[in-house]
Amino acid sequence: MDWRGNKILGYDNYGNTTSKGSNIKYGYTRGCLLTTFTNSSNNISLSFSYDYNGIRQSKVANNSNTHTFYYDNSNRLLLEETSEGLIEYIYSGNSLIGAIFNERKFRYIKNILGDIIEIRNELGEIICGYSYDSFGNNELYDYTNSQSNIYDRKFVDLNPFRYRGYYYDQESELYYLINRYYDPETHRFLTINSFEYLDIESISGIDLYQYCNNNPVIYVDPNGNAPEWYDIIAWIGLGLFVASSIVLTAGLAGVIIGGVAGGIIYGAAIGTVSLGIVGAGVGAAGGIIFDAINGNDFGTNIWTWTKTGFGIGTIAGAVAGGAIGGAAAYSVTGLSNVSFWTNLGPSGDIVAAQAANSRGLITIGQTFGGKVAQFMTNRFGFSATKYLWASLSKTMASSVAMNSVILFYGGTINDRSIYMMYEYPELIRRGIEIIKQLLEA
């Protein structure tokens, strides 16, 4: 079988990978348990032993360097005994967070995907870092030197946990995932998966060697036989949704951010909340259709598709809303021909616009930013967009040219209005003369 790079993958009668190219060989026992690995190009040989459940108990490199493994009942690696000393792994729940090596503590720093990207010693110093491609090929960055603590240097060499928090055998460049070994170079497992995971109605379900359905961004497979939905998109979406909901319900008396930054923040918040809800609905409908097409029981994939749609919707909403909000804020910055208005009743925008236009002026509603805000208000309601309006108003007041400005108002000026809370303070702070003109609403 040809593989990228013109290497040949060889297999035995059980479907186990027995060779990769001309230098790498694999040996097995009890059907599909990898027991030997050799690479003639760098003279590395490994042997492995397992308990009666098929859980790896030891690894011996070049017949001398032995690693012995001790697990809990959930197959979490608790202790690793090496020729350099004992490593104790520390967990918070099911998440690996650090290690103790020769009484020196180390902390794992992970990205949102669960990849270990840095290791810090007990002083908080970064001793190494890692980078990965989407399938787990990795590169180590060693930040220690001859002046570093000896155990820091040794732990950089020994640390086995890397991509997605999987255990990485540096000698073979394979990840040990409890039930199978994964080769990030080929994007495949060495051995075939159990036939119970065969899905002949799915393109990805008929290849029992593939890793995470060839979609390692949203799936993770810590046990090597059943890809799990990683929920990364949904979790990002949830974080954006919660943050945006706080922004949009913080209370008008709160501090309003002006300028382009404010437009981006409030635009992104509106887009996140609105498109997140839309995305969840579209995702749910997609899940129903998917189950119907594939003959699944009703509801099998609704929740998964709903989470995906929600996450994609919130992310897309944040990006699009932020871009539009930023452009809206930019459009009301540095104007010289504007007027302000307040308390003119339900049709105040029309009354104010007519009065302004008769004097060669425009109102905020006639700017690009105002039209964007009005469109969002018509679509999502004023409660969702009032902070965008306030931000645009504050931006316009804080950047309008240093001339007298005209304020059109009706009756008594409301002290809780956007004008009194955000526009008036900015105009007074800048010393701009305000010419008031009462209009009939």
Buried (B, 14 or more C-beta within 10 A) or exposed (E): EEBEEEBEBBBBEEBBBBBBBEEBBBBBEEEBBBBEBBBEEEEBBBBBBBEEEEBBEEBBBEEEEEBBBEBEEEEEBEBBBBEBBBBBBBBEEEEBBBBBBEEBBBBBBBEEBBBBBBBBBBEEEBBBBBEBEEBBBBEEEEBBEEEBBEBBBBBBEBBBBBBBBBBBBBBBBBBBBBBBBBBBBBBBBBBBBEEEEEEEEEEEEEBBBBBBBBEBEBBBBBEBBEBEBBBBBBEBBBBBBEBBBEBBEEEEEEEBBBBBBBBBBBBBBBBBBBBBBBBBBBBBBBBBEBBEEEEBEEEBBBBBBBBBBBBBBBBBBBBBBBBBBBBBBBBBBEBEEBBBBBBBEEEBBBBBBEBBEEEEBBBBBBBEBBBBBBEBBEEBEEEBBBBBBBBBBBBBBBBBEEEEBBBBBBEEBEEEBBBBBBBBBBBEEEEBEEEEEEBEB
